[in-house]
Amino acid sequence: MKNIYVDPSWGHLLLVEGSDDEIFFKKFTQHLKIDADIHIVQYGGKTKLRSFLLTILNDTDYPRNRKHIGIVRDSDRNTNAFDSVLSALEYANKNRGTDHKFSIPPAAQTRSVESPYVSVLTLPPDEQGTLEDVVMDALKADPIMPCVESYFDCLTPLMTNISEERKSKSRLSVFVSGKVIDMDETSNRDSKRKFLREAVAMNWWKPELWRHSKFKPIEDFLRQLLKP
């Protein structure tokens, strides 16, 4: 991962896994009209969260300028994503060796008691999966969704070692590929799009989609970042 600058003057930080997540959350905060207040930075994947948090804690201005740090991570499968984030926070606290440390949130989607606040959102909340699973659930009523499911119904019996994490992203990619060929739904610039970061910028992604109930926990989390 390239070095990413985290401005010490930014008060409200949202840390997300990768580039798809970064664009998704930027689009969402723009829709909510809070994009000027929340600074979104990708930490390069769950294995790099520890070192990224340590870098933030090593900032000599911390905690003076920080108000709230939100951390978003895929829930994944066969793992405890919230405990994993707590472990990364504790690692940073232990290795910084000074009197300023991250405060620890008591539960997912609940901010810590002490300021600068820290809160954690795992996606989907309270179940296994990824951000792509949340998006696909929000798109479930789309007319082409049965075609996407039929595609994987055909593939699954032919495979012996299916990666559920990759399948989540692949399902969204197949969905977007279906949208791309509909000239009424897309523009010429959409012709090669296939990822989440591109889906949220396509013509068929209407503003009302952000108001889907599957996105409500994400909206609540983002608004919580700005509470005094």
Stockholm file with secondary structure:
# STOCKHOLM 1.0

chainA/1-228         MKNIYVDPSWGHLLLVEGSDDEIFFKKFTQHLKIDADIHIVQYGGKTKLRSFLLTILNDTDYPRNRKHIGIVRDSDRNTNAFDSVLSALEYANKNRGTDHKFSIPPAAQTRSVESPYVSVLTLPPDEQGTLEDVVMDALKADPIMPCVESYFDCLTPLMTNISEERKSKSRLSVFVSGKVIDMDETSNRDSKRKFLREAVAMNWWKPELWRHSKFKPIEDFLRQLLKP
#=GR chainA/1-228 SS CCCCCCCTTCCEEEEESSHHHHHHHHHHHHHHTCTTTCEEEECSSGGGHHHHHHHHHTCTTTTTSCCEEEEEEECBSSSCHHHHHHHHHHHHHHHHCSSCCCCCCSBTTBCCSSSSEEEEEEESTTSSBCHHHHHHHHTTTSTTHHHHHHHHHHHGGGCSSCCHHHHHHHHHHHHHHHHHTCTTTCCGGGTTCCSHHHHTTSTTCCGGGGGSGGGHHHHHHHHHHTCC
#=GC SS_cons         CCCCCCCTTCCEEEEESSHHHHHHHHHHHHHHTCTTTCEEEECSSGGGHHHHHHHHHTCTTTTTSCCEEEEEEECBSSSCHHHHHHHHHHHHHHHHCSSCCCCCCSBTTBCCSSSSEEEEEEESTTSSBCHHHHHHHHTTTSTTHHHHHHHHHHHGGGCSSCCHHHHHHHHHHHHHHHHHTCTTTCCGGGTTCCSHHHHTTSTTCCGGGGGSGGGHHHHHHHHHHTCC
//
